[in-house]
Amino acid sequence: MSGVWVFKNGVIRLNDGSTGDQQSLRKKVLVHLPTGRVVSSYNSLEQMLRELGWERYYGDIELLQFHKRNSIDLISLPKDFSRFNSVYMYDIVIKNPNVFHVRDC
């Protein structure tokens, strides 16, 4: 038996590709809800995060990181924007509720 394990709506199941469920394979984008803009670069993301009180954190030269004052939250992103995927997007959404949203493109 081969395939990919998928966790969806509290249920884990094996997706062997025969079900036609391609939704999990769709490319995702991060949307800034107040402006409706899709985050297309780290420059635009950094500007949006700065407006929310996030600051650059230079603790690891391999990552692009942001820290919010008076909190323990840290956002860590790969230096290369082409490796910015839904895992990192959802981390940003969780730490900034009602400001960002992940959607299929």
ABEGO torsion letter per residue (X at the ends): XBEBBBBBGGBBBBBAGAAGBAAAABBBBBBBAAAGBBBABAAAAAAAAAAAGBBBBAABAABBBBBBBGBABBBBBBABAAABBAAAAAAAAAABBGABBBBBX
